[in-house]
Structure formats: C-alpha cells, structure tokens
Amino acid sequence: MKMDANEDELTRAQSLQIISEMIAAAKSEINDNGFFFLLWG
C-alpha cells in the first residue's frame, strides 16, 4: 500500500499511543458490558 505525499507516516510513539488508546477503550467497553459476557459465555 503506497501512501500519498500528503499523508504522514506514524512514528513508533504515535503507533503505540493509538494502540494503547484502542486497548483502553476495549477494556472499558468489556467492563461496561461484563455481565452480558458472563451471562452468554
């Protein structure tokens, strides 16, 4: 996949920040809906 000239490449720090934010959001969502995960297993 080739990037356009106006798109910047992500640095390692930016990539890790995005991944960390996504993991935190997923954890929060699981905590909010945890009862249903336990119920439906």
Secondary structure, 3 states (H helix, E strand, C coil): CCCCCCCCCCCHHHHHHHHHHHHHHHHHHHHHCHHHHHHHC
